[in-house]
Amino acid sequence: MYAFFRTILITFLWLSLLIVPYALIAYACYAGLCGGPEAEEMRTKIGVQIWGYYIWLYPLIVFFCLYFSRKFAKGTIHSMVILVIPLICLLPAIYALSQERSISNKYRQQQAKYYSAQPNDFVCASGKFIRYDRSDPGHFYFFESQSHSYGVSWGVTYFYQYEELKNFLAANHIVIEQCKNQKGIPFHL
């Protein structure tokens, strides 16, 4: 039974080394290769250093533990305890991955909210709507989605004047009077 559990632990250790390529990519991304507020928040909240340590320190820990486990492999419990040490060292990486997932979900929800029609937006057609902020008169946003084989992309066009918006909609075969909010009120100034 001892040999069975030891073999399973050794297999997990070798598989755990797959975190090194992920750590290398995450380190490069959060160190500045990737941009945007999501990467910035991950850089400040999680820290880049944790992935830097997993690039070089974690493989050293694993290989030292494999060596000493082999040295104490004469049926003692010391070999098993030594093999558990690298798995305990994975706990900070698991925490960092959970933080990354929560940050990504937060930004994904914000993006979904931004690119969906709000109660005050005027929907012209499926996937096309006008956002007009009454507190900032004279500024209009036209949102338009396009479906592709790889997903949905959004285009946002900004207008300074009502006439620009009206001409743009006319050029795209959209009558501005057909754009209505959730209450059924057509768009007008």
C-alpha positions in Angstrom: 0.0 0.0 0.0 2.9 2.3 0.8 4.3 1.9 -2.7 1.0 2.6 -4.3 0.5 5.9 -2.4 4.1 6.9 -3.1 3.6 6.2 -6.8 0.5 8.4 -6.8 2.3 11.2 -5.0 5.2 11.1 -7.4 2.8 11.2 -10.4 1.0 14.2 -8.9 4.4 15.9 -8.4 5.4 15.4 -12.0 2.0 16.6 -13.2 2.2 19.6 -10.9 5.2 20.8 -12.8 2.8 21.8 -15.6 2.2 24.9 -13.5 5.6 26.2 -14.6 4.6 27.1 -18.2 1.4 28.7 -16.9 3.4 30.7 -14.3 5.8 31.9 -17.1 2.9 33.2 -19.2 1.1 34.7 -16.2 4.4 36.4 -15.1 5.0 37.9 -18.5 1.4 39.0 -18.8 1.1 40.6 -15.4 4.6 42.1 -15.5 3.5 44.4 -18.4 3.0 42.3 -21.5 -0.8 42.4 -21.2 -2.7 45.6 -20.7 -6.1 46.7 -19.5 -7.7 47.2 -16.1 -8.0 43.5 -15.5 -4.3 42.8 -15.8 -3.6 45.9 -13.7 -5.8 44.7 -10.9 -4.3 41.3 -11.0 -0.8 42.8 -10.9 -1.6 44.9 -7.8 -3.9 42.5 -6.0 -2.2 39.1 -6.5 1.3 40.3 -7.3 3.7 39.3 -10.1 6.2 37.9 -7.7 4.1 34.8 -6.9 4.3 33.6 -10.5 8.0 34.5 -10.7 8.7 32.2 -7.8 6.8 29.4 -9.4 8.9 29.7 -12.5 12.2 28.8 -10.9 11.7 27.9 -7.2 8.9 25.4 -7.5 10.7 23.1 -9.9 13.7 23.2 -7.5 11.5 22.2 -4.6 10.0 19.4 -6.6 13.3 18.0 -7.8 14.9 18.2 -4.3 11.9 16.4 -2.8 12.0 13.7 -5.5 15.7 13.2 -4.8 15.3 13.0 -1.0 12.2 10.8 -1.4 14.3 8.4 -3.4 17.0 8.5 -0.8 14.5 7.7 2.0 12.5 5.2 -0.1 13.2 2.2 2.1 9.6 2.0 3.3 9.6 4.8 5.8 7.0 7.4 6.2 9.7 10.1 5.7 9.5 9.5 1.9 5.8 10.2 1.9 6.1 13.4 4.0 8.8 14.7 1.7 6.6 14.1 -1.3 3.7 16.1 0.3 5.8 19.2 0.8 5.7 20.4 -2.9 1.9 19.9 -2.9 1.6 22.1 0.1 3.7 24.7 -1.8 1.0 24.8 -4.5 -1.5 26.4 -2.0 -0.4 30.0 -2.9 -0.8 29.2 -6.6 -4.3 27.8 -6.0 -5.2 31.0 -4.1 -3.8 33.2 -6.9 -5.8 31.2 -9.5 -9.0 31.7 -7.5 -8.3 35.4 -7.2 -7.7 35.6 -11.0 -11.0 33.8 -11.6 -12.9 36.2 -9.4 -11.3 39.3 -11.0 -12.0 37.9 -14.5 -15.6 37.2 -13.6 -16.0 40.7 -12.2 -14.7 42.3 -15.4 -16.8 39.9 -17.6 -19.9 40.9 -15.7 -19.1 44.6 -16.1 -18.5 44.1 -19.8 -21.8 42.2 -20.2 -23.6 45.0 -18.4 -22.0 47.8 -20.5 -22.7 46.1 -23.8 -26.4 45.3 -23.0 -29.3 47.7 -23.4 -30.1 49.5 -20.1 -33.6 50.7 -19.2 -32.8 54.3 -20.4 -31.2 53.1 -23.7 -33.1 53.2 -27.0 -33.1 49.9 -28.9 -33.3 50.3 -32.6 -33.0 46.7 -33.7 -31.6 43.5 -32.3 -28.1 44.2 -31.1 -28.3 47.9 -32.0 -29.1 50.6 -29.5 -28.5 54.3 -28.6 -27.2 55.4 -25.2 -27.8 59.0 -24.3 -26.8 60.4 -21.0 -29.1 63.3 -20.0 -26.5 64.6 -17.6 -24.0 65.1 -20.5 -26.2 66.5 -23.2 -25.0 66.4 -26.8 -23.1 63.1 -26.4 -24.5 60.0 -28.0 -23.2 56.4 -28.2 -24.4 53.9 -30.8 -23.8 50.3 -29.9 -23.8 47.6 -32.6 -23.1 43.9 -32.3 -21.9 41.7 -35.0 -22.0 37.9 -34.9 -19.0 36.0 -36.3 -18.0 32.3 -36.3 -15.7 33.0 -33.2 -18.3 34.9 -31.2 -19.9 38.4 -30.9 -18.0 41.6 -31.3 -19.3 45.1 -30.3 -18.7 48.4 -32.0 -19.4 51.6 -30.2 -19.6 54.9 -32.2 -19.5 58.2 -30.4 -21.3 61.3 -31.7 -21.0 64.9 -30.5 -24.2 66.1 -32.1 -27.7 64.8 -32.7 -27.5 65.5 -36.5 -24.3 63.3 -36.7 -26.2 60.4 -35.1 -29.3 60.9 -37.3 -27.2 60.9 -40.5 -25.2 57.8 -39.3 -28.4 55.9 -38.6 -29.9 57.0 -41.9 -26.8 55.7 -43.7 -27.2 52.4 -42.0 -30.9 52.2 -43.0 -32.2 52.8 -39.4 -35.0 55.3 -38.9 -34.4 57.1 -35.6 -38.1 57.0 -34.7 -38.0 53.2 -34.5 -35.5 53.4 -31.6 -37.4 53.1 -28.4 -36.6 52.5 -24.7 -38.2 49.8 -22.5 -41.2 52.0 -21.9 -41.9 52.2 -25.6 -41.0 55.9 -25.8 -39.2 56.8 -29.1 -35.9 58.5 -29.1 -36.1 62.3 -29.4 -34.4 65.3 -27.8 
